Amino acid sequence: DYIAQLDTSNIARTIVNAKAELLIAESDYDRLLVEQEQSIKQLEAQIESAKATLVLAAMDTQSVQFEPAARKKRSRIEYEIDQINLKQLEEKLKQLHKTQELDQFINLAKIEKHKREIETATKAIKRFTVYAPAKGMIKYRSRGRGRGKSRIGDDFWPGDPIAGLPDLSRMKVASTVVETDIDKVFSNQKVFISLDAY
């Protein structure tokens, strides 16, 4: 049986916000993957184009063997420039893969963070219900300092009493005894008590 239900509106709002942030992070991750795939395809197309240009430059250096020295030198320089351009593009592709892996890692970390926030808040909301440690009659306690018993909307501090479970195995009863029966009552005598229903 539960004794009290504490206000969960703040933590419920936290869960709603974390779920919204999770959806945003997941859509950002999906968009990132699409953009990364497009960037790789674009760069791979540039590399293929640079390879074709390099093949043409190699053919040109072969075809100018019998041309003047200036023409041969120009063809060789163009071939070397095309080689450098291809190497730069291939290096750029390697770097792009590394940065994309890092971006994916960061985005996945954000997603996991939001999932943990939701999980933590969901577990915490269960603790907002105060359960009795055993079955029995609940006795709501006075909060002390003239504040009376707990009411809906009250603020609590650590250690503030909410309710208690009295030990009903031993009780004191104040009662009256009819004068004619007084000689039948002794100290430490076991008695059976019945109470009216009202």
N, C-alpha and C positions, 0 to 999 in steps of 0.2 A: 504494500500500500504506500502511496506517496503522501507526503506531509504538505509539501508546498511546491508550487511551480514558479520559478523566478522568471523575470521578464527576458524574453529571448529576441526582442525586436532588433537590438543592435547587432547581435551575432547573425540573425537571419539576413539582415541587410548586408553584412560582410559576405555571407555565402552568395547572395544574389550578385553582388559586385564582382566577386572572384569568378563566378561562372561566366559573367559577361566578359571579363578580362581574358578568361580562358578561350572563349569563342573567338575573340579578336586575335589572340596570339596564334591560335590554330589557323585562322584564315590568313594571317600574315605569313605563317610558315608555308602554307600552300602556295601563296602568291610568290614567295621567295624562290621556291623550287621551280616554278614556271619561268620566272625571270632568269634564274641561273641556267636552266636548260637552253633558253633562247640565246643567252650570252655565249655559252659553249658552242652551240651550233654556228653562230655568227663567226666566232674566232676560228673554228674548224674550217669553215668555208674560206676564210681569209688565208689560212695555212695552205689549203688545196690550191688556191689561186697563186700563192707565192711559189709553191712547188712547180706549177705549170710555167710560171714566169722564169723560174730558175732553169727548167729544161730548155725553154726557148733561148735563154741567154747562153746556155752551154752549146746549143746548136749554132748559135750566132758566132761563138768563138771558134767553132770548127770551120764555119763557112768563110771566115775572114783570114784564113791562114795565108792566103796569097795576096792579101790587101796591103796597103801601105802600113808602116809601123804605128802611125798615129791611130789609124782605124782599129788595128789589133789591140792597142793599149786601151782604147775607149771600150771595146767589146769586153776585154778582160775586167776592167773596172766595173762595168755594168753587171757582169757575172758575180763579182765579189760583193757588190752592193745587194744583189738579189739573195746571195747566200746569207749575208748578215741579216737582211730583212726576215728571211725564213727562220733563222735561229732566234731572233727576237720574238717572233710570233709564237714559236714553240715554247719559249721560256715564259712568255705571257700566259699561255695556256696552263702551264704547270702552276704558276702563281695564282691564276684564277681558280684552279681546283682547290688550292690550299685555303684561299680566302673564303671560298664558298663553303668548305667544310667547317671553317670557324663560324661563319654566319649561321649555318645550320645548327651547330652545337649551341650557340647563344640562344637561338630561337627555341630549340628543344628544352633548354634550361628554363626559359621563361614559362613554357607550357607546364613543365614539371612543378615549378614554383606555384603556379595557380592551382594545380591539382592538389598539391600538399596543403595549400591554404583552405581549399574546400574540405578536404579530408579532416584537417585539424578542427575546423569550425563545426563540422558535422559531429565529430566526437565530443566537442565541448558542449554543444547544445543539449546532449543527453545528460550532462552533468547539471543542467539547470533545473532538473526535477529532483527534489529532495525526497528520498525514500526513507521510511522507517527501518531501522536495523532489525526489528523483530515485530511480531504481531502483538497487538495490545491496544489499550486505550490511549489516545493522544491527549496530552495536556499542553495547551499552548501557554508558553511562558511569558511573563512580563519582561519587557526589554530593558528594564532598569532605568534609573535616572528620571523617573516620572514620565516615561514615554508610553506606558501601558502595553497592552498586547499588540502583536503584529497585525497590520491591516494591509489590504491591497494597496499597492503603490508606495509602501514604505521602503526606505533605503536601509541596507544592512552593511555592517562592517564585519571584518573577520572576528569571530568569537561571539557575535551577538546571538543570543538564544532565540530559536524559532519555536520549537516545541520539544516536549520530552515524553518519554514513555515511563510512567510510574511503575515501580515494582509492586505488583498486586499479590505476590506470594505472602507478604506480611503487611497487614494494615492495622491502623488504630481506628477504632470506632467510638465515637462519643454517643452514648445512649442513655435513656432514662429507664429505671427499673421500678416497677410497681412495688409499693411498700410491702405488700403481702408476700412478694417473691424475693425480698432482699436476703433472707436467710438461705436461699438456694444458690446465691452467687458467691464465688470464691476467687481469690487472686490466682492468676495463671491458669484459669479454667478454660478449656476448649469450648467454644460456642459456635453455633450455626446461625448465620444472619440471613434473613431474606428481606428484600426491599420491595416496596410497592413499585409497580410499573410506571407510575407517573412521576 
